[in-house]
Amino acid sequence: MSNVPNDLRYAKSHEWLKLAGDGTATVGISDYAQNSLGDITYVQLPKVGAAFKAGETFGVVESVKAASDLYAPAAGTVVAVNPALESAPETVNSAPYEGGWMMKLKLANPADASALLDAAAYAKQIA
């Protein structure tokens, strides 16, 4: 059974989003996604300042099994990326919701997060 924290919102493509009170959000991939990919060997992240529409590809994650595109769960501008993933991409496997976060977005419209799945709906999707 995958870990699905209740305080996050989820895209059907398995990215999670955690809202902060200042209109920013942290983004990563779910425990289910990292488990499905297997041992992650490389993460390609966007540059700070890049802007994405919801559903647009923002990077790539590569594992021993496959390479998979990463999709922005909401529209926004990148304000930070996780530099630790460059030298330790396996952090996504060991801590997908903590140290394995991928980017922080300044959301174009924070209300867009409500269009994403809540934990119960996401858990049902991956069951």
C-alpha positions in Angstrom: 0.0 0.0 0.0 1.4 3.4 -1.0 1.8 6.3 1.4 -0.8 9.0 0.4 -0.5 12.0 2.8 -3.8 13.8 3.5 -2.3 17.3 3.3 -1.3 17.1 -0.4 -3.2 17.3 -3.7 -2.5 14.9 -6.5 -2.5 15.0 -10.3 -3.8 11.9 -12.1 -0.2 11.7 -13.6 1.1 11.0 -10.0 2.6 14.4 -9.2 1.8 15.9 -5.8 1.4 19.5 -4.8 1.6 21.0 -1.3 0.3 24.5 -0.9 2.0 27.0 1.3 0.2 30.0 2.7 2.1 32.5 0.4 0.7 31.3 -2.9 3.6 28.9 -3.6 3.5 25.2 -3.7 6.0 22.4 -3.5 5.8 19.7 -6.2 7.1 16.1 -6.4 6.1 12.6 -7.4 4.0 10.3 -5.3 5.2 7.3 -3.3 3.2 5.2 -5.8 5.0 6.7 -8.8 8.5 6.3 -7.4 7.7 2.7 -6.4 6.4 2.0 -9.9 9.5 3.5 -11.5 11.9 1.6 -9.4 15.4 2.8 -8.5 15.7 6.4 -9.7 19.0 7.2 -11.4 18.5 10.8 -12.8 16.1 13.7 -12.4 16.0 16.5 -14.9 14.5 19.7 -13.4 13.5 23.0 -14.9 15.4 26.3 -14.4 14.2 28.8 -11.9 12.1 31.4 -13.6 10.5 28.9 -16.1 6.7 29.1 -16.3 4.4 26.1 -16.9 0.8 25.6 -17.7 -1.1 22.9 -15.7 -0.3 19.5 -17.4 2.8 20.8 -19.2 6.0 18.8 -19.0 8.5 20.3 -16.5 11.2 17.6 -16.4 12.1 14.0 -16.7 12.8 11.2 -14.1 14.8 8.2 -15.2 15.0 4.9 -13.4 16.5 1.5 -14.0 13.2 0.6 -15.6 12.1 3.6 -17.6 12.2 7.3 -18.3 9.0 9.3 -17.5 8.0 12.9 -18.1 7.0 15.0 -15.2 3.9 17.2 -15.5 3.1 20.4 -13.7 0.1 19.8 -11.5 -0.9 23.5 -11.7 0.2 26.6 -13.6 3.0 28.7 -12.2 6.5 30.0 -12.3 9.4 28.0 -10.8 10.9 29.8 -7.8 13.2 26.9 -6.6 14.4 23.5 -7.6 15.8 20.8 -5.3 19.6 20.9 -5.8 20.1 17.7 -3.8 18.5 15.6 -6.5 21.4 16.3 -8.9 23.8 14.3 -6.8 21.3 12.1 -5.0 18.3 11.3 -7.3 17.6 8.2 -5.2 16.2 10.6 -2.6 13.0 10.5 -4.6 12.7 6.8 -3.8 13.6 7.1 -0.1 11.7 10.3 0.8 9.2 11.3 -2.0 7.3 13.7 0.2 10.2 15.2 2.1 13.8 15.4 0.7 12.7 14.2 -2.7 10.6 17.3 -3.6 11.4 18.6 -7.1 10.4 22.2 -7.5 8.6 25.1 -5.8 6.1 27.0 -7.9 4.6 30.5 -7.5 1.1 29.5 -8.5 -0.7 31.5 -11.2 -3.9 30.9 -9.3 -3.7 29.0 -6.0 -7.4 28.0 -6.3 -6.3 25.7 -9.2 -5.0 23.3 -6.6 -8.6 22.5 -5.7 -9.0 20.9 -9.1 -6.5 18.2 -8.2 -7.4 15.0 -6.4 -7.5 14.9 -2.6 -5.8 12.0 -0.8 -8.9 9.8 -0.7 -9.6 10.2 -4.5 -5.9 9.6 -5.3 -5.8 6.5 -3.1 -8.8 5.2 -4.9 -7.2 5.8 -8.3 -4.1 3.8 -7.5 -5.9 1.0 -5.7 
